[in-house]
Amino acid sequence: MSDKPESELVETTSPMKNTAPRRRQRRKEARPSEIIDAALELFVEHGFGATRMDDVARRAGVAKGTLFVYFPTKQDLFRAAAQTVTAVNLDRLQQIAANLDRPINEVVPALLAHAASLADTRVPALIRMLISEARQFPDLAQVWHDEVVSEVLGLLSALVQKAQMRGELIAGDPQLLAFSIIGPMFSGIIFREVLRDTDARLPDLHRLAAQHAEIVMRGLHNPRYAPKA
């Protein structure tokens, strides 16, 4: 038997009793993100159709039952993956466009420059997967529209409409003008993703962003607009 007082024994052993539950709690909280990361890797490697929930559970290191607790269907898992991939990027776009009264010829170059940086994320691979499998799995296209496309187009359309109200831009359908602004960037992203393993000359997206911003703003600028002093 130890000669230490009972109070000292309690003090030295109690931290060990609390450590394991805290570790388990942290592990539990991390599981959804670990599952999503595993799913993203498999979606990109094999496509949505060929990825099985068993594969995701194995890659994430969790039981299949645990996977279904968080994501009952593969579509639910894809929605979470789409939200994860785009969350940071959409936050950045919203920060750039937060002030709708900022001159649009300052906002558009910043937005396009950020779009160019998407080439270094998982977004291009997910877009390629969607193009390949959207007809077979139309729910994927709906998820991508709801989580990504509608958000980006809605943000850009609101900017265009506000600039039109100030007289900065020519008249026209705000959403169609938004397509005109962002479309070439996504064309460049898809071009690079699809043809990256060929001898095609891949566009420098940052140079494309700068050049396109200059061209599109020159074309959309209202020649009668005079900024207030």
N, C-alpha and C positions, 0 to 999 in steps of 0.2 A: 504493500500500500504506500502511496506517495506521502511524503512528509509535508507537502505544500498545503496551505490553508484551502478550504473548500472554495472560497471566493476567487483565489488565483486559478484554481482548476476551471471554474466556470468561465473566467475571463479568457483563458488560453484556448478553450475548446469551442466557445460559441461562434467565433468567426468562421470556423470550418463548417459549422452546421448551416450557415447562411450562404456560403459561396456557391454550392451546387445548385440550389434553386435559382439564384441570380443568373448563373451560367445557362441553365435550362431555359429561363425566361428570355435571355438575349437570343439564344438559339431559335426559340419559337418565333420571336419577332422577326428574325432574319429569314425564316423559311420562305415566305412569299417571294421575296426578291431573289433568293437562290433558285427557286423554281422558275421564275420568269427568265432569269439569265440562262438557265439550261434550255428552256423552250426556245428562246431567241437563237441560241447557237444551233439547235436542231432544225428550226424552221429555215434558217439561212443555208445550212448544209444540205438538207434533204427535201425541203419544201413542206408545206402544210399537210398535204394529203399523205405523204409517206412518213410523217412523224407520228409515232404512237405515244399515248399517254404513259405506257410502260417505259418507253425510252426516256421520256422527260423525267419520270420519277427516278430512274436509274442514274441519269446524268446529274440530277440534283442531289442524289444521295438520301432520298426520303422514301418512305413506304408509299405504295400506290394509293392506299386509303387516305394518307395524309394529303397527297396531291388533290384528291377529289374533295377534301374538306374545304380547301381554298379555291379550287377551280373545278366546278362540277362538270364542265364540258371543255372540249378543246377550243371552241369558239370563245368561251370566257377567258381562257388562257391567252388566246391571240389578242383579245381586247386589252387585257392587262399589259401584254407585251407592247402593243401599239401605244398605249398611254405612257408606258415607261420610256420608250424610245423618243417620243415626241415631247414629253413634259418639259425637259430642260430647254429644248429648242423653241417651243411655243412660249415659254416664259420669257426667253430672250427677245423674241419677236414682239411680245406684248410690251416689254420694257422700252424697246426702240420706238414703238408706235403709241406709247402711253399718252403723249400730248398730241391730241388731234389737231390742235391749232398750230403746231410746228410746221413750217413751210415744207411742202411735200418734196421739193427738190433736195431737201436735206435728209428726209426720211427714207426715200426710195433707195439711194445708194447704200445706206446702212443695212436695209432689209435684204438687198440683193447680195451684199458682202456676207451677211450671215447665212443666206441660202447656199452660198458657195462652200461654206464650212461644213455643210451636211455631208459632203463627199467623204469626210473622215469619220462618219458615224455608221450605224447599222441601217440607217434609213434607205440608202440605195439598194441594199440587198433585199430589204423587205418590199420595196417597190417592184423589184424584178420578180420576186416571188408572187406578188399580187397579180402582175400582168400575166404570169404563167398560169395561175390557178383560180383567178376570179370567176371565170365562167363555170368551173366545176364547183366552186364554193362561193356562191354569190354573197353569203353572209360576211365573208372576209372583206369584200369591197364595201359593204354597208358600214362595217366597223371602221374601216380606214376613212371613209367619207365622214362619219360622225365625229371621229376623234381627231382627224388631221385636216382633211380637205376643207370641210365647212368652217373650221376655226381659222385657217390661214386665209381663205377667200373672204370670209366675213370681216376679218381684221383689215385686209387690204382694201376691200370694197368700201368700208366705212371711211378709210383715209382718203380714198379717191373722191367719194361723195362730199366730204367736208371741204376738200380742196376745190371742188367744182363750185360749191356754195360761196367760197371766197373769191371765185373768179380766176383761180390759178390755172385750172385745166380746162380743156375744151369740153363741150357737151358730149354725152355718150352714156351708154349703160355702164354704171360703175363696176359691175361684176365682170363684164367683158373687158373693160379697161384693166381690171385687176389681172385677168388672164393674160393680157398683153404684156403686163409688167413682169409677172412671175414665171410665165410659160417657158421662155427660153432657158431659164435656170434649171428647171426640171428636165427639159429636153437634154441639156448638157449632162446632168447627173445620170440620166438613164443611158445616154450614149456611152459614157465612161464605164458604167457598170456592165453593160451588155458586151461591149467590145474591148474590155480591158486586157483580154488575153490574146488579142489579135495584133496585127501590125498597124492598126488604125492610129492616126494621130489624134490623141485624146485632148480635148479642149482644156485649157487652164481655166478653171471655173472662177478664180478670183479676177483674172483679166477679163473674162466674159462678163462678170458682174459689173466691173467698172465701165467697160465699153457699152454694155447694154443700158446701164443707167443713164449715160450721157445721151445715147440715141433716143431712148424712149421718152425721156423728159423733154428733149427738144421737140419730139413729135407731138406730145400731148400738151405742151405749154400753150396757154391762151395768149396770143400776141397782144391782145388788148389789156392784159392784166398789168396793173401798176401797183406794186406793194405800197402799203401805207407807210409813211415816214414815221 
